[in-house]
Every structure is written in C-alpha cells, then in structure tokens.
Amino acid sequence: MTSLIESPERRALRSAVAALAARYGRDYFAAAVREGTHADELWAEAGKLGYLGVALPEAYGGGGAGIAELALVLEELGTAGCPLLMMVVSPAICGTVIARFGTDAQKSAWLPGLAAGTTRMAFGITEPDAGSNSHRLTTTARRDGTDWILTGRKVFISGVDVADATLVVGRTEDARSGRLKPCLFVVGRDTPGFTRRLIPMDVSSPEKQFELVLDAVRLPADALVGDEDAGLLQLFAGLNPERVMTAAFAIGMGRYAVARAVAYARTRRVWDEPIGAHQAVAHPLAQSHIELELARLMMYKAADLYDAGDDAGAGEAANMAKYAAAEAAVRAVDHAVHTLGGNGLSTEFGLASLITAARVARVAPVSREMILNYVSHQTLGLPKSY
C-alpha cells in the first residue's frame, strides 16, 4: 500500500490521535519535564485506546497494523508538543523483535502488556567504547548449564527507570567459528546484578537516560529472544523501526515548531503588517514546511517497505528518512526561534527547549555521518574509509 495518499483508515487514526494529543499538549509535557515526572497519563490513555499497540499482532492485543501506523501516532503526538520517546523503544523496537522472533511463551508474556502500555521495555545496545560500531560490543553472554551469564555495560539507555525489563544486546560465541555474534536477551528490572545509574542530560524530556551495569547477570534459557544464530537479522528487525520512529519523532517536533512560529507571525506586528507578510520571515517557514513534508514521504516509504517485509529496502529508506527528518527538524526549530526573536528563547513560548531536543535526532540512534557513510558505500558503491 502506498502512503502518497493516505487511506481513510490512516486519516481517521491521525485525526483521533491528534485529538488525544491536543487534550494534553505542550504545557502538560513541559510540566512533566519541570517536575521530573513522566508523561504517564498520556502514555496510559494512548495504550488504553490502542495507539501504542497499533503495530503489534491482534492475537496479542495489538491493532494488527504496521510501523507506518505507529509512526503516524508518534508524529501526531509530537505535532501537539508531547512526543513519547518510549514509543520508539517499547512497542517499536522491543515489541517488533519479540513479535517477529520470540517464542509463543515470550509473545504471551510480553506483547499484551506492551500493546496496552501497562508494560514497558527499554532497549540496551549502546556501550561506552563501542559507539556506532556495534561489532565492537563487549557485553558478552556465556552458557552455564542451561542458563546464560551476561556481563557488560551500556550507556544512554532511555527509560530504564519506568521499564519492567530491558532488551539487551549481548554477544555470544559461535561454536563453529569462535567468533562473537549479537544476541538479544530480556533482562527483568529486578534481576540480581543488573544495576542502573542516572546520566544527567541537558535535554528537555520526561524520559531519562541511564548507564547500565550487568555484573554476571544470570538469566534462564528462555531470556534469549529468537535464534541464537540469527544475529544481525534480528537486531536490524528492531533497528529499522527505530530509525523510522526517530524520523516520526523529529517530524512531529518540526511540525510543532513551525505551527507555533506561523501562529506568531500571523499576529505579531512591528510596523503596519504582521511580520509574516515579510518574505524574510515567511520564506524560511515555508522552506521548513517543504523539508518536513519531504522527510515525511521518505519516512512512510521506509515504514511501508518494512511492513511489506523488504528488510533490505527498508534499511536504506529508514536511514534516509531519519537523516532527512533530523535535518528538517533542526532547521525548523531554528527558523521558529528566529521568527519569535527574544520570545523564541522564553519559557512562555516553549521553543527554546527544542533547540537541544531537535539535535538529538541528528545524533541518535545513529549519527548523520554514519548514515552518510552507509549511503555512500551501500547505495552509491563507494569504498569504505573505516
């Protein structure tokens, strides 16, 4: 199904999510940040209405749709000023991986709660010394009888304090080659040896970032998700949706910033006409609107490719979508702040906090430079420099 023209079902979903988000809005979100709380009320209502689980299988309480619909939900929440970062992690990454590769028991244990929003799961891949090179992960898992022993460290892991479990990327030894390969393990929040430390961040978000330490964490055999030999296939089954959802996060943020700036430019008068009548003000906002719309098209192309089962095509498109959306969001926020002048830096108008937040999409979950590397050698066939 093409996303160039939205289906009636998607338009209805967009309208319903926008109505929910409007009842909360940026003031609600900003209050949660200011008070150090979480957007639990919005999360719970979104889950109850079926929006968090829209892409998960119907058999486990989900909506049976796809990542395209889940991205739509996050985009509309962001457009209202209240994006839920844990949507990128809990239903999109963890829910997708378990739905595709989990055992029947794992699906029954986790998917209904993830779909309803009553259960949340974090995702642990980034490490202090590995950075963008996932082949250098040092978190390792070794067998001990039927159990696994998991040891290592993770950093910048979102929402561990509210998550019931974390889907951790570790490496196991291939018995045939002796080489280490990535594997995924579900680690419950109260598992002995599994500890977390808050990482202070200058990012305005209710979701907090953590360093994780896994000190010889003993896990039962059924903590392993999927096939021990599937490796990167399973990992990228979660990372491609992560990139699509990051694009949705950024596009929603950009749309929110442009809408605030447009409303201001329509009414703010310095001389005889509203400032929006001046091309120096109007054109940057028009440019940002165009860039956001173009990024949105690539995002839905990536989502539809993924939902159609084209993992290779989705990988390329998801990287491009994330890149385009991040760049568009950063410029949209900058243009919006400049439109408001001094008011753009005030707490009252709520745009200044987006200056840092928008740049997160340039850095995470993969940097813009690594996406350019990917496109240059995977798409264009140029030699690698690393």
C-alpha positions in Angstrom: 0.0 0.0 0.0 1.4 3.4 -0.9 1.4 6.3 1.6 1.4 9.0 -1.1 -2.3 9.3 -0.5 -3.4 8.3 3.0 -6.1 5.7 3.3 -9.3 6.6 5.1 -8.2 4.3 8.0 -4.9 6.2 8.4 -6.6 9.6 8.2 -9.1 8.5 10.9 -6.2 7.3 13.1 -4.4 10.6 12.5 -7.4 12.6 13.5 -8.1 10.5 16.6 -4.5 10.7 17.8 -4.4 14.5 17.2 -7.5 14.9 19.3 -6.0 13.0 22.2 -2.7 14.9 21.9 -4.5 18.2 21.9 -6.1 17.4 25.2 -2.6 17.2 26.8 -0.4 19.4 24.7 2.9 21.1 25.3 2.0 22.5 28.7 1.4 19.1 30.1 4.6 17.8 28.6 6.7 20.8 29.9 5.2 20.3 33.4 6.4 16.7 33.4 9.9 17.8 32.5 9.9 20.6 35.0 8.7 18.4 37.9 10.9 15.5 37.0 7.9 13.2 36.4 6.8 11.1 33.4 4.0 11.5 30.9 2.3 8.6 32.5 -1.3 9.8 32.0 -0.8 10.3 28.3 1.0 7.0 27.9 -1.7 5.1 29.8 -4.5 6.7 27.7 -2.7 6.1 24.4 -2.3 2.5 25.4 -5.9 2.1 26.5 -7.1 3.5 23.2 -4.9 1.0 21.3 -2.4 3.6 19.8 0.7 2.1 21.5 0.0 -1.4 20.2 -1.3 -0.4 16.8 1.6 -2.3 15.1 1.5 -5.4 17.2 -0.3 -8.6 16.3 -4.1 -8.7 17.0 -3.7 -12.1 18.6 -1.8 -10.4 21.5 -3.9 -7.4 21.9 -2.4 -5.2 19.2 -4.0 -3.5 16.3 -2.5 -5.7 13.6 -1.3 -2.7 11.5 2.3 -1.8 10.9 5.2 0.5 11.7 3.6 3.1 9.3 0.6 3.4 11.7 2.8 3.5 14.8 5.0 6.3 13.2 1.8 8.2 12.5 0.8 8.0 16.1 4.2 9.4 17.3 4.2 12.1 14.6 0.8 13.4 15.8 1.8 13.3 19.4 4.9 15.3 18.6 3.0 17.8 16.5 0.9 18.6 19.6 4.1 19.1 21.6 4.1 15.9 23.5 6.1 13.2 21.8 6.5 9.9 23.8 10.2 8.8 23.3 9.4 5.4 24.8 7.2 4.7 21.8 10.5 4.4 19.8 11.8 1.8 22.2 9.0 -0.2 23.8 6.5 -1.1 21.1 8.6 -0.3 18.0 11.9 -2.0 18.8 11.2 -4.4 21.6 7.6 -5.3 20.6 8.6 -5.8 17.0 11.6 -8.0 17.8 9.5 -10.2 20.1 6.6 -10.4 17.7 8.9 -11.5 14.8 11.3 -13.7 16.6 10.0 -14.5 20.1 8.7 -17.9 21.2 5.0 -18.3 21.8 5.6 -18.1 25.6 7.6 -14.8 25.1 4.9 -13.3 23.0 2.2 -14.2 25.5 4.3 -12.9 28.4 5.2 -9.5 26.9 3.2 -8.4 23.9 -0.2 -7.9 25.6 1.3 -5.5 28.1 3.4 -3.7 25.5 0.4 -3.2 23.3 -1.7 -1.9 26.2 1.0 0.3 27.6 0.8 -1.5 31.0 4.3 -2.9 30.4 7.3 -1.0 29.2 10.6 -2.3 27.9 13.8 -0.5 27.4 16.5 -1.4 24.7 20.1 -1.7 25.6 22.7 -1.6 22.8 25.0 1.5 23.1 28.2 1.0 25.0 30.9 3.4 26.3 33.6 2.1 24.0 31.6 0.8 21.0 29.8 3.9 19.9 28.4 3.5 16.3 30.4 0.3 15.8 28.0 -2.4 17.0 30.6 -5.1 16.0 32.7 -3.9 18.9 30.1 -4.5 21.6 31.8 -6.0 24.7 28.7 -7.2 26.6 29.0 -10.9 26.4 26.9 -13.9 27.3 28.2 -17.3 28.1 26.4 -20.5 28.8 26.4 -22.0 32.3 24.4 -25.2 32.1 21.0 -24.2 30.7 21.4 -20.6 31.9 23.2 -17.6 30.4 25.6 -15.3 32.3 25.5 -11.8 30.9 28.3 -9.3 31.7 28.9 -5.8 30.4 28.0 -2.1 30.4 25.5 0.0 28.4 25.1 3.8 28.2 22.4 6.3 27.1 19.6 3.8 27.6 16.3 5.5 27.7 13.5 4.9 30.3 15.1 2.2 32.3 13.5 3.6 35.4 10.0 3.0 34.1 10.7 -0.1 32.2 9.7 -3.5 33.5 12.6 -5.1 31.6 15.3 -4.2 29.1 16.0 -6.0 25.8 19.8 -6.2 26.0 22.1 -6.8 23.0 24.9 -9.1 24.0 27.4 -11.3 22.1 27.7 -15.0 22.3 30.4 -17.2 20.9 29.7 -19.1 17.7 30.7 -22.7 18.4 31.7 -23.3 14.8 33.8 -20.3 14.2 34.6 -19.0 17.6 33.6 -15.5 16.5 31.2 -13.4 18.6 27.7 -12.7 17.3 25.0 -10.4 18.6 22.1 -11.9 20.5 19.1 -10.4 22.4 18.2 -11.1 26.0 15.3 -9.9 28.1 16.5 -8.8 31.5 14.0 -8.0 34.2 14.4 -4.8 36.1 15.0 -6.5 39.5 17.4 -9.2 38.2 20.3 -9.6 40.6 23.5 -8.0 39.2 21.5 -5.6 36.9 22.0 -2.0 38.1 21.5 1.4 36.7 22.9 4.9 37.1 21.2 8.1 36.0 23.1 10.1 33.4 22.4 13.9 33.8 21.4 15.3 30.4 20.7 18.9 29.2 17.8 17.6 27.1 14.3 18.6 27.9 12.5 15.3 28.1 10.5 13.3 30.7 12.4 10.2 29.7 15.7 9.9 31.4 19.0 8.3 30.3 20.9 5.6 32.2 24.1 3.7 32.4 23.6 0.0 32.9 25.9 -2.4 34.6 25.4 -6.2 34.1 27.6 -7.9 36.7 27.4 -11.6 35.9 23.7 -11.5 35.5 22.2 -15.0 35.5 19.4 -15.5 33.0 17.3 -18.5 32.3 17.4 -20.1 28.8 14.1 -18.5 27.8 15.6 -15.0 28.3 17.2 -15.4 24.8 14.9 -13.9 22.2 14.9 -15.7 18.9 17.5 -17.9 17.2 21.0 -17.7 18.7 22.4 -17.9 15.2 20.2 -15.2 13.6 22.4 -12.4 14.8 22.2 -9.2 12.7 18.9 -10.2 11.1 17.1 -10.0 14.4 19.0 -6.9 15.6 18.1 -4.9 12.5 14.5 -6.1 12.7 14.4 -3.7 15.7 16.8 -1.0 14.4 15.0 -0.2 11.2 11.7 0.6 13.0 13.8 2.6 15.5 15.1 4.8 12.6 11.5 5.2 11.2 10.2 6.2 14.7 13.1 8.6 15.2 12.1 10.2 12.0 8.5 10.5 13.2 9.7 12.0 16.5 11.7 14.6 14.6 9.0 15.4 12.1 6.4 15.9 14.8 8.8 18.2 16.7 9.4 20.2 13.5 5.7 20.5 12.7 5.1 21.7 16.2 7.8 24.4 15.9 6.6 25.6 12.5 3.0 25.8 13.7 4.0 27.9 16.7 6.0 30.2 14.6 3.3 30.6 11.9 0.7 31.5 14.6 3.0 34.1 15.9 3.9 35.5 12.5 0.3 35.9 11.6 -0.5 38.2 14.5 2.8 39.8 15.6 3.0 43.4 14.3 6.1 45.6 14.4 5.1 48.0 11.6 1.9 48.1 9.7 1.7 44.4 8.6 2.1 41.2 10.6 5.7 40.0 10.4 4.5 37.0 8.4 3.9 39.3 5.5 7.6 39.8 5.1 9.4 37.3 2.9 12.4 37.2 5.2 10.1 35.7 7.9 7.7 33.8 5.6 10.2 32.0 3.3 12.2 30.2 6.0 9.0 28.8 7.5 7.7 27.8 4.0 11.1 26.1 3.4 10.8 24.2 6.6 7.3 23.1 5.8 8.5 21.7 2.5 11.5 19.9 4.1 9.3 18.3 6.7 6.8 17.1 4.1 9.6 15.6 2.0 11.1 13.8 5.1 7.6 12.5 5.9 7.3 10.9 2.5 10.6 9.1 2.9 9.6 8.0 6.4 6.3 6.4 5.2 8.2 4.8 2.3 10.6 3.3 4.8 7.7 2.1 7.0 5.7 0.6 4.1 8.8 -1.2 2.9 9.4 -2.6 6.3 5.7 -3.6 6.7 5.9 -5.3 3.3 8.8 -7.5 4.5 11.5 -5.8 2.5 14.2 -5.5 5.2 17.0 -4.5 2.8 14.9 -1.8 1.1 13.6 -0.6 4.5 17.1 -0.3 5.8 18.2 2.1 3.2 15.0 4.1 3.3 14.9 4.2 7.1 18.4 5.6 7.3 17.5 8.3 4.7 14.2 9.1 6.4 16.0 9.5 9.8 18.6 11.8 8.2 16.1 13.9 6.3 13.8 14.3 9.3 16.6 15.2 11.7 18.0 17.9 9.4 14.5 19.3 8.7 13.6 19.4 12.4 16.8 21.2 13.4 16.2 23.9 10.7 12.5 24.1 11.6 13.3 24.8 15.2 16.0 27.3 14.3 13.6 29.2 11.9 10.8 29.1 14.5 13.1 30.6 17.3 14.3 33.3 15.0 10.7 34.1 13.9 9.8 34.8 17.6 13.1 36.7 18.3 13.5 37.1 22.0 10.2 35.4 22.7 11.7 32.3 20.9 14.1 31.9 23.9 11.4 32.4 26.5 9.9 29.7 28.7 6.4 31.0 27.9 6.6 30.1 24.2 8.3 26.8 24.7 10.6 26.7 21.7 14.0 27.2 23.3 13.9 23.7 24.8 13.6 22.2 21.3 17.0 23.6 20.3 18.7 20.8 22.1 16.0 18.2 21.6 15.9 18.6 17.9 19.7 17.9 17.7 19.2 14.6 19.5 17.7 13.2 16.2 21.0 14.1 14.5 23.0 12.1 16.9 20.8 9.1 17.9 20.2 6.3 17.4 22.8 6.6 14.6 24.7 9.8 13.7 24.1 11.7 10.5 27.7 10.9 9.5 27.2 7.2 9.8 24.1 7.4 7.7 26.1 9.3 5.0 28.7 6.5 5.3 26.0 3.9 4.8 24.6 5.6 1.7 27.9 6.3 0.2 29.1 2.7 0.3 25.9 0.7 0.3 23.9 2.8 -2.1 26.5 4.5 -4.2 29.1 1.8 -4.1 31.9 4.0 -3.0 34.8 2.4 -1.0 34.7 2.4 2.8 37.0 4.6 4.8 36.6 2.7 8.1 
